[in-house]
Amino acid sequence: MMGCLRIDHPDIEAFIDAKRDPARFRNFNLSVLVTDSFMTALGSDMDWPSFSAAKRCAPSVLASCGSG
C-alpha cells in the first residue's frame, strides 16, 4: 500500500508523525510530496502555509530542519 500527502496539506504534521511510528503503518509506503517553493522556504527558515480547500483555512508551520 502507498499513501502520499502534499507538503501544503494542513494534516502534514500528523502524517509525518505517523511515518515516524513503525508500529502504526506496517507494510505501507508513506511519502511526503515536496515542492520547490517548500525547499526554498526550508533553506531560509521561513513559515510555510498549509491549505485545505475543504476547510478553507491556511495555517502555517515553520519550514525547518530542526530536530523536533
PyMOL Python script that loads the backbone (N, CA, C, O; Angstrom):
from pymol import cmd

cmd.read_pdbstr("""\
ATOM      1  N   MET A   1       0.840  -1.170   0.000  1.00  0.00           N
ATOM      2  CA  MET A   1       0.000   0.000   0.000  1.00  0.00           C
ATOM      3  C   MET A   1       0.894   1.246   0.000  1.00  0.00           C
ATOM      4  O   MET A   1       2.035   1.225   0.462  1.00  0.00           O
ATOM      5  N   MET A   2       0.332   2.315  -0.532  1.00  0.00           N
ATOM      6  CA  MET A   2       1.077   3.573  -0.604  1.00  0.00           C
ATOM      7  C   MET A   2       0.155   4.734  -0.276  1.00  0.00           C
ATOM      8  O   MET A   2      -0.993   4.774  -0.717  1.00  0.00           O
ATOM      9  N   GLY A   3       0.667   5.677   0.501  1.00  0.00           N
ATOM     10  CA  GLY A   3      -0.073   6.893   0.809  1.00  0.00           C
ATOM     11  C   GLY A   3       0.817   8.100   0.577  1.00  0.00           C
ATOM     12  O   GLY A   3       1.973   8.111   0.999  1.00  0.00           O
ATOM     13  N   CYS A   4       0.290   9.114  -0.088  1.00  0.00           N
ATOM     14  CA  CYS A   4       1.035  10.340  -0.375  1.00  0.00           C
ATOM     15  C   CYS A   4       0.240  11.538   0.127  1.00  0.00           C
ATOM     16  O   CYS A   4      -0.989  11.548   0.065  1.00  0.00           O
ATOM     17  N   LEU A   5       0.948  12.544   0.624  1.00  0.00           N
ATOM     18  CA  LEU A   5       0.306  13.773   1.061  1.00  0.00           C
ATOM     19  C   LEU A   5       1.205  14.942   0.696  1.00  0.00           C
ATOM     20  O   LEU A   5       2.414  14.908   0.923  1.00  0.00           O
ATOM     21  N   ARG A   6       0.596  15.980   0.126  1.00  0.00           N
ATOM     22  CA  ARG A   6       1.362  17.171  -0.255  1.00  0.00           C
ATOM     23  C   ARG A   6       1.838  17.927   0.986  1.00  0.00           C
ATOM     24  O   ARG A   6       1.172  17.929   2.022  1.00  0.00           O
ATOM     25  N   ILE A   7       2.979  18.557   0.866  1.00  0.00           N
ATOM     26  CA  ILE A   7       3.587  19.294   1.963  1.00  0.00           C
ATOM     27  C   ILE A   7       2.723  20.464   2.437  1.00  0.00           C
ATOM     28  O   ILE A   7       2.863  20.913   3.575  1.00  0.00           O
ATOM     29  N   ASP A   8       1.828  20.963   1.571  1.00  0.00           N
ATOM     30  CA  ASP A   8       0.995  22.102   1.971  1.00  0.00           C
ATOM     31  C   ASP A   8      -0.355  21.688   2.563  1.00  0.00           C
ATOM     32  O   ASP A   8      -1.204  22.543   2.816  1.00  0.00           O
ATOM     33  N   HIS A   9      -0.560  20.387   2.784  1.00  0.00           N
ATOM     34  CA  HIS A   9      -1.805  19.920   3.384  1.00  0.00           C
ATOM     35  C   HIS A   9      -1.806  20.236   4.883  1.00  0.00           C
ATOM     36  O   HIS A   9      -0.777  20.069   5.537  1.00  0.00           O
ATOM     37  N   PRO A  10      -2.931  20.686   5.442  1.00  0.00           N
ATOM     38  CA  PRO A  10      -2.957  21.056   6.868  1.00  0.00           C
ATOM     39  C   PRO A  10      -2.690  19.891   7.819  1.00  0.00           C
ATOM     40  O   PRO A  10      -2.344  20.129   8.976  1.00  0.00           O
ATOM     41  N   ASP A  11      -2.837  18.654   7.382  1.00  0.00           N
ATOM     42  CA  ASP A  11      -2.582  17.499   8.245  1.00  0.00           C
ATOM     43  C   ASP A  11      -1.188  16.914   8.061  1.00  0.00           C
ATOM     44  O   ASP A  11      -0.924  15.794   8.497  1.00  0.00           O
ATOM     45  N   ILE A  12      -0.297  17.659   7.423  1.00  0.00           N
ATOM     46  CA  ILE A  12       1.029  17.114   7.101  1.00  0.00           C
ATOM     47  C   ILE A  12       1.828  16.751   8.352  1.00  0.00           C
ATOM     48  O   ILE A  12       2.555  15.758   8.345  1.00  0.00           O
ATOM     49  N   GLU A  13       1.707  17.530   9.421  1.00  0.00           N
ATOM     50  CA  GLU A  13       2.476  17.212  10.632  1.00  0.00           C
ATOM     51  C   GLU A  13       2.026  15.884  11.240  1.00  0.00           C
ATOM     52  O   GLU A  13       2.868  15.094  11.669  1.00  0.00           O
ATOM     53  N   ALA A  14       0.723  15.621  11.286  1.00  0.00           N
ATOM     54  CA  ALA A  14       0.214  14.341  11.798  1.00  0.00           C
ATOM     55  C   ALA A  14       0.649  13.195  10.888  1.00  0.00           C
ATOM     56  O   ALA A  14       0.951  12.102  11.366  1.00  0.00           O
ATOM     57  N   PHE A  15       0.682  13.441   9.578  1.00  0.00           N
ATOM     58  CA  PHE A  15       1.115  12.437   8.601  1.00  0.00           C
ATOM     59  C   PHE A  15       2.577  12.073   8.838  1.00  0.00           C
ATOM     60  O   PHE A  15       2.940  10.897   8.828  1.00  0.00           O
ATOM     61  N   ILE A  16       3.414  13.088   9.050  1.00  0.00           N
ATOM     62  CA  ILE A  16       4.844  12.840   9.298  1.00  0.00           C
ATOM     63  C   ILE A  16       5.033  12.103  10.620  1.00  0.00           C
ATOM     64  O   ILE A  16       5.868  11.203  10.715  1.00  0.00           O
ATOM     65  N   ASP A  17       4.253  12.484  11.649  1.00  0.00           N
ATOM     66  CA  ASP A  17       4.331  11.762  12.924  1.00  0.00           C
ATOM     67  C   ASP A  17       3.974  10.291  12.725  1.00  0.00           C
ATOM     68  O   ASP A  17       4.601   9.416  13.322  1.00  0.00           O
ATOM     69  N   ALA A  18       2.978  10.015  11.897  1.00  0.00           N
ATOM     70  CA  ALA A  18       2.584   8.627  11.613  1.00  0.00           C
ATOM     71  C   ALA A  18       3.722   7.876  10.928  1.00  0.00           C
ATOM     72  O   ALA A  18       3.929   6.691  11.193  1.00  0.00           O
ATOM     73  N   LYS A  19       4.462   8.555  10.050  1.00  0.00           N
ATOM     74  CA  LYS A  19       5.611   7.928   9.372  1.00  0.00           C
ATOM     75  C   LYS A  19       6.681   7.509  10.374  1.00  0.00           C
ATOM     76  O   LYS A  19       7.359   6.501  10.175  1.00  0.00           O
ATOM     77  N   ARG A  20       6.834   8.275  11.446  1.00  0.00           N
ATOM     78  CA  ARG A  20       7.898   8.024  12.431  1.00  0.00           C
ATOM     79  C   ARG A  20       7.615   6.826  13.318  1.00  0.00           C
ATOM     80  O   ARG A  20       8.537   6.293  13.935  1.00  0.00           O
ATOM     81  N   ASP A  21       6.364   6.386  13.400  1.00  0.00           N
ATOM     82  CA  ASP A  21       5.984   5.286  14.272  1.00  0.00           C
ATOM     83  C   ASP A  21       5.915   3.993  13.460  1.00  0.00           C
ATOM     84  O   ASP A  21       4.950   3.779  12.727  1.00  0.00           O
ATOM     85  N   PRO A  22       6.940   3.117  13.582  1.00  0.00           N
ATOM     86  CA  PRO A  22       6.978   1.913  12.749  1.00  0.00           C
ATOM     87  C   PRO A  22       5.834   0.933  13.034  1.00  0.00           C
ATOM     88  O   PRO A  22       5.524   0.092  12.190  1.00  0.00           O
ATOM     89  N   ALA A  23       5.213   1.028  14.190  1.00  0.00           N
ATOM     90  CA  ALA A  23       4.113   0.118  14.516  1.00  0.00           C
ATOM     91  C   ALA A  23       2.776   0.616  13.956  1.00  0.00           C
ATOM     92  O   ALA A  23       1.808  -0.143  13.891  1.00  0.00           O
ATOM     93  N   ARG A  24       2.724   1.869  13.558  1.00  0.00           N
ATOM     94  CA  ARG A  24       1.457   2.457  13.136  1.00  0.00           C
ATOM     95  C   ARG A  24       1.029   2.027  11.734  1.00  0.00           C
ATOM     96  O   ARG A  24      -0.124   1.648  11.528  1.00  0.00           O
ATOM     97  N   PHE A  25       1.936   2.082  10.786  1.00  0.00           N
ATOM     98  CA  PHE A  25       1.632   1.679   9.408  1.00  0.00           C
ATOM     99  C   PHE A  25       2.670   0.654   8.976  1.00  0.00           C
ATOM    100  O   PHE A  25       3.785   1.005   8.591  1.00  0.00           O
ATOM    101  N   ARG A  26       2.293  -0.599   9.044  1.00  0.00           N
ATOM    102  CA  ARG A  26       3.213  -1.669   8.645  1.00  0.00           C
ATOM    103  C   ARG A  26       2.957  -2.022   7.196  1.00  0.00           C
ATOM    104  O   ARG A  26       1.811  -2.028   6.747  1.00  0.00           O
ATOM    105  N   ASN A  27       4.007  -2.315   6.467  1.00  0.00           N
ATOM    106  CA  ASN A  27       3.910  -2.666   5.041  1.00  0.00           C
ATOM    107  C   ASN A  27       3.233  -1.556   4.239  1.00  0.00           C
ATOM    108  O   ASN A  27       2.423  -1.820   3.350  1.00  0.00           O
ATOM    109  N   PHE A  28       3.577  -0.318   4.565  1.00  0.00           N
ATOM    110  CA  PHE A  28       2.972   0.848   3.931  1.00  0.00           C
ATOM    111  C   PHE A  28       4.078   1.808   3.540  1.00  0.00           C
ATOM    112  O   PHE A  28       4.995   2.051   4.324  1.00  0.00           O
ATOM    113  N   ASN A  29       4.003   2.352   2.349  1.00  0.00           N
ATOM    114  CA  ASN A  29       4.935   3.391   1.916  1.00  0.00           C
ATOM    115  C   ASN A  29       4.228   4.731   2.069  1.00  0.00           C
ATOM    116  O   ASN A  29       3.266   5.009   1.352  1.00  0.00           O
ATOM    117  N   LEU A  30       4.695   5.565   2.997  1.00  0.00           N
ATOM    118  CA  LEU A  30       4.119   6.896   3.203  1.00  0.00           C
ATOM    119  C   LEU A  30       5.095   7.924   2.659  1.00  0.00           C
ATOM    120  O   LEU A  30       6.247   7.980   3.087  1.00  0.00           O
ATOM    121  N   SER A  31       4.636   8.739   1.714  1.00  0.00           N
ATOM    122  CA  SER A  31       5.501   9.715   1.054  1.00  0.00           C
ATOM    123  C   SER A  31       4.945  11.126   1.201  1.00  0.00           C
ATOM    124  O   SER A  31       3.741  11.355   1.081  1.00  0.00           O
ATOM    125  N   VAL A  32       5.856  12.070   1.464  1.00  0.00           N
ATOM    126  CA  VAL A  32       5.504  13.488   1.506  1.00  0.00           C
ATOM    127  C   VAL A  32       5.914  14.088   0.169  1.00  0.00           C
ATOM    128  O   VAL A  32       7.072  13.991  -0.239  1.00  0.00           O
ATOM    129  N   LEU A  33       4.958  14.706  -0.507  1.00  0.00           N
ATOM    130  CA  LEU A  33       5.228  15.344  -1.796  1.00  0.00           C
ATOM    131  C   LEU A  33       5.706  16.768  -1.538  1.00  0.00           C
ATOM    132  O   LEU A  33       4.939  17.612  -1.075  1.00  0.00           O
ATOM    133  N   VAL A  34       6.978  17.030  -1.838  1.00  0.00           N
ATOM    134  CA  VAL A  34       7.625  18.304  -1.521  1.00  0.00           C
ATOM    135  C   VAL A  34       7.786  19.141  -2.791  1.00  0.00           C
ATOM    136  O   VAL A  34       8.157  18.623  -3.844  1.00  0.00           O
ATOM    137  N   THR A  35       7.502  20.447  -2.677  1.00  0.00           N
ATOM    138  CA  THR A  35       7.612  21.360  -3.817  1.00  0.00           C
ATOM    139  C   THR A  35       8.922  22.147  -3.753  1.00  0.00           C
ATOM    140  O   THR A  35       9.568  22.211  -2.707  1.00  0.00           O
ATOM    141  N   ASP A  36       9.303  22.743  -4.881  1.00  0.00           N
ATOM    142  CA  ASP A  36      10.492  23.604  -4.915  1.00  0.00           C
ATOM    143  C   ASP A  36      10.320  24.790  -3.986  1.00  0.00           C
ATOM    144  O   ASP A  36      11.275  25.207  -3.331  1.00  0.00           O
ATOM    145  N   SER A  37       9.086  25.354  -3.918  1.00  0.00           N
ATOM    146  CA  SER A  37       8.889  26.516  -3.047  1.00  0.00           C
ATOM    147  C   SER A  37       9.066  26.144  -1.576  1.00  0.00           C
ATOM    148  O   SER A  37       9.550  26.956  -0.788  1.00  0.00           O
ATOM    149  N   PHE A  38       8.680  24.925  -1.200  1.00  0.00           N
ATOM    150  CA  PHE A  38       8.912  24.496   0.178  1.00  0.00           C
ATOM    151  C   PHE A  38      10.410  24.390   0.451  1.00  0.00           C
ATOM    152  O   PHE A  38      10.881  24.810   1.508  1.00  0.00           O
ATOM    153  N   MET A  39      11.154  23.833  -0.496  1.00  0.00           N
ATOM    154  CA  MET A  39      12.601  23.705  -0.307  1.00  0.00           C
ATOM    155  C   MET A  39      13.263  25.069  -0.170  1.00  0.00           C
ATOM    156  O   MET A  39      14.218  25.220   0.592  1.00  0.00           O
ATOM    157  N   THR A  40      12.763  26.071  -0.906  1.00  0.00           N
ATOM    158  CA  THR A  40      13.270  27.441  -0.774  1.00  0.00           C
ATOM    159  C   THR A  40      12.970  27.976   0.623  1.00  0.00           C
ATOM    160  O   THR A  40      13.837  28.572   1.262  1.00  0.00           O
ATOM    161  N   ALA A  41      11.733  27.762   1.099  1.00  0.00           N
ATOM    162  CA  ALA A  41      11.350  28.201   2.445  1.00  0.00           C
ATOM    163  C   ALA A  41      12.188  27.479   3.494  1.00  0.00           C
ATOM    164  O   ALA A  41      12.596  28.091   4.481  1.00  0.00           O
ATOM    165  N   LEU A  42      12.449  26.207   3.300  1.00  0.00           N
ATOM    166  CA  LEU A  42      13.264  25.426   4.219  1.00  0.00           C
ATOM    167  C   LEU A  42      14.675  26.002   4.321  1.00  0.00           C
ATOM    168  O   LEU A  42      15.224  26.133   5.415  1.00  0.00           O
ATOM    169  N   GLY A  43      15.249  26.342   3.178  1.00  0.00           N
ATOM    170  CA  GLY A  43      16.599  26.906   3.160  1.00  0.00           C
ATOM    171  C   GLY A  43      16.691  28.258   3.844  1.00  0.00           C
ATOM    172  O   GLY A  43      17.772  28.673   4.261  1.00  0.00           O
ATOM    173  N   SER A  44      15.555  28.955   3.963  1.00  0.00           N
ATOM    174  CA  SER A  44      15.536  30.291   4.578  1.00  0.00           C
ATOM    175  C   SER A  44      14.872  30.300   5.945  1.00  0.00           C
ATOM    176  O   SER A  44      14.685  31.374   6.517  1.00  0.00           O
ATOM    177  N   ASP A  45      14.503  29.126   6.500  1.00  0.00           N
ATOM    178  CA  ASP A  45      13.771  29.020   7.775  1.00  0.00           C
ATOM    179  C   ASP A  45      12.540  29.921   7.797  1.00  0.00           C
ATOM    180  O   ASP A  45      12.271  30.602   8.787  1.00  0.00           O
ATOM    181  N   MET A  46      11.798  29.915   6.690  1.00  0.00           N
ATOM    182  CA  MET A  46      10.593  30.733   6.578  1.00  0.00           C
ATOM    183  C   MET A  46       9.360  29.931   7.011  1.00  0.00           C
ATOM    184  O   MET A  46       9.402  28.702   7.078  1.00  0.00           O
ATOM    185  N   ASP A  47       8.256  30.642   7.306  1.00  0.00           N
ATOM    186  CA  ASP A  47       6.986  29.976   7.547  1.00  0.00           C
ATOM    187  C   ASP A  47       6.504  29.375   6.238  1.00  0.00           C
ATOM    188  O   ASP A  47       6.762  29.921   5.165  1.00  0.00           O
ATOM    189  N   TRP A  48       5.799  28.244   6.326  1.00  0.00           N
ATOM    190  CA  TRP A  48       5.255  27.588   5.156  1.00  0.00           C
ATOM    191  C   TRP A  48       3.749  27.439   5.345  1.00  0.00           C
ATOM    192  O   TRP A  48       3.313  26.783   6.291  1.00  0.00           O
ATOM    193  N   PRO A  49       2.942  28.040   4.459  1.00  0.00           N
ATOM    194  CA  PRO A  49       1.480  27.934   4.629  1.00  0.00           C
ATOM    195  C   PRO A  49       0.965  26.566   4.192  1.00  0.00           C
ATOM    196  O   PRO A  49       1.407  26.013   3.185  1.00  0.00           O
ATOM    197  N   SER A  50       0.034  26.038   4.959  1.00  0.00           N
ATOM    198  CA  SER A  50      -0.667  24.833   4.530  1.00  0.00           C
ATOM    199  C   SER A  50      -2.078  25.267   4.160  1.00  0.00           C
ATOM    200  O   SER A  50      -2.558  26.292   4.643  1.00  0.00           O
ATOM    201  N   PHE A  51      -2.739  24.503   3.317  1.00  0.00           N
ATOM    202  CA  PHE A  51      -4.046  24.930   2.851  1.00  0.00           C
ATOM    203  C   PHE A  51      -4.938  23.738   2.585  1.00  0.00           C
ATOM    204  O   PHE A  51      -4.494  22.712   2.069  1.00  0.00           O
ATOM    205  N   SER A  52      -6.181  23.882   2.936  1.00  0.00           N
ATOM    206  CA  SER A  52      -7.170  22.866   2.620  1.00  0.00           C
ATOM    207  C   SER A  52      -8.389  23.553   2.038  1.00  0.00           C
ATOM    208  O   SER A  52      -9.010  24.380   2.705  1.00  0.00           O
ATOM    209  N   ALA A  53      -8.737  23.226   0.816  1.00  0.00           N
ATOM    210  CA  ALA A  53      -9.909  23.827   0.193  1.00  0.00           C
ATOM    211  C   ALA A  53     -11.169  23.426   0.960  1.00  0.00           C
ATOM    212  O   ALA A  53     -12.109  24.214   1.063  1.00  0.00           O
ATOM    213  N   ALA A  54     -11.192  22.212   1.495  1.00  0.00           N
ATOM    214  CA  ALA A  54     -12.366  21.753   2.245  1.00  0.00           C
ATOM    215  C   ALA A  54     -12.540  22.547   3.535  1.00  0.00           C
ATOM    216  O   ALA A  54     -13.661  22.893   3.908  1.00  0.00           O
ATOM    217  N   LYS A  55     -11.435  22.835   4.215  1.00  0.00           N
ATOM    218  CA  LYS A  55     -11.510  23.566   5.480  1.00  0.00           C
ATOM    219  C   LYS A  55     -11.432  25.073   5.272  1.00  0.00           C
ATOM    220  O   LYS A  55     -11.723  25.846   6.184  1.00  0.00           O
ATOM    221  N   ARG A  56     -11.039  25.490   4.066  1.00  0.00           N
ATOM    222  CA  ARG A  56     -10.881  26.898   3.725  1.00  0.00           C
ATOM    223  C   ARG A  56     -10.041  27.649   4.776  1.00  0.00           C
ATOM    224  O   ARG A  56     -10.419  28.716   5.259  1.00  0.00           O
ATOM    225  N   CYS A  57      -8.914  27.059   5.101  1.00  0.00           N
ATOM    226  CA  CYS A  57      -8.026  27.688   6.073  1.00  0.00           C
ATOM    227  C   CYS A  57      -6.594  27.616   5.557  1.00  0.00           C
ATOM    228  O   CYS A  57      -6.275  26.814   4.680  1.00  0.00           O
ATOM    229  N   ALA A  58      -5.757  28.448   6.103  1.00  0.00           N
ATOM    230  CA  ALA A  58      -4.359  28.449   5.697  1.00  0.00           C
ATOM    231  C   ALA A  58      -3.448  28.686   6.896  1.00  0.00           C
ATOM    232  O   ALA A  58      -2.828  29.744   6.997  1.00  0.00           O
ATOM    233  N   PRO A  59      -3.357  27.711   7.810  1.00  0.00           N
ATOM    234  CA  PRO A  59      -2.393  27.845   8.894  1.00  0.00           C
ATOM    235  C   PRO A  59      -0.985  27.708   8.340  1.00  0.00           C
ATOM    236  O   PRO A  59      -0.809  27.204   7.231  1.00  0.00           O
ATOM    237  N   SER A  60       0.009  28.143   9.079  1.00  0.00           N
ATOM    238  CA  SER A  60       1.375  27.981   8.598  1.00  0.00           C
ATOM    239  C   SER A  60       2.198  27.243   9.631  1.00  0.00           C
ATOM    240  O   SER A  60       1.905  27.284  10.826  1.00  0.00           O
ATOM    241  N   VAL A  61       3.227  26.570   9.158  1.00  0.00           N
ATOM    242  CA  VAL A  61       4.180  25.867  10.005  1.00  0.00           C
ATOM    243  C   VAL A  61       5.566  26.364   9.646  1.00  0.00           C
ATOM    244  O   VAL A  61       5.768  26.893   8.553  1.00  0.00           O
ATOM    245  N   LEU A  62       6.514  26.206  10.539  1.00  0.00           N
ATOM    246  CA  LEU A  62       7.879  26.632  10.271  1.00  0.00           C
ATOM    247  C   LEU A  62       8.574  25.578   9.421  1.00  0.00           C
ATOM    248  O   LEU A  62       8.653  24.415   9.818  1.00  0.00           O
ATOM    249  N   ALA A  63       9.070  25.968   8.272  1.00  0.00           N
ATOM    250  CA  ALA A  63       9.860  25.077   7.424  1.00  0.00           C
ATOM    251  C   ALA A  63      11.259  25.053   8.033  1.00  0.00           C
ATOM    252  O   ALA A  63      12.020  26.007   7.866  1.00  0.00           O
ATOM    253  N   SER A  64      11.602  23.992   8.727  1.00  0.00           N
ATOM    254  CA  SER A  64      12.856  23.958   9.454  1.00  0.00           C
ATOM    255  C   SER A  64      13.440  22.555   9.462  1.00  0.00           C
ATOM    256  O   SER A  64      12.712  21.564   9.410  1.00  0.00           O
ATOM    257  N   CYS A  65      14.757  22.487   9.527  1.00  0.00           N
ATOM    258  CA  CYS A  65      15.445  21.211   9.627  1.00  0.00           C
ATOM    259  C   CYS A  65      15.685  20.849  11.101  1.00  0.00           C
ATOM    260  O   CYS A  65      16.472  19.949  11.395  1.00  0.00           O
ATOM    261  N   GLY A  66      15.018  21.536  12.012  1.00  0.00           N
ATOM    262  CA  GLY A  66      15.203  21.318  13.439  1.00  0.00           C
ATOM    263  C   GLY A  66      15.007  19.875  13.845  1.00  0.00           C
ATOM    264  O   GLY A  66      14.444  19.080  13.092  1.00  0.00           O
ATOM    265  N   SER A  67      15.463  19.542  15.014  1.00  0.00           N
ATOM    266  CA  SER A  67      15.423  18.156  15.490  1.00  0.00           C
ATOM    267  C   SER A  67      14.156  17.893  16.274  1.00  0.00           C
ATOM    268  O   SER A  67      14.228  17.261  17.328  1.00  0.00           O
ATOM    269  N   GLY A  68      12.983  18.348  15.812  1.00  0.00           N
ATOM    270  CA  GLY A  68      11.743  18.167  16.560  1.00  0.00           C
ATOM    271  C   GLY A  68      11.054  16.924  16.362  1.00  0.00           C
ATOM    272  O   GLY A  68      10.001  16.700  16.959  1.00  0.00           O
TER     273      GLY A  68
END
""", "prot")
cmd.dss("prot")
cmd.show_as("cartoon", "prot")
cmd.util.cbc("prot")
cmd.orient("prot")
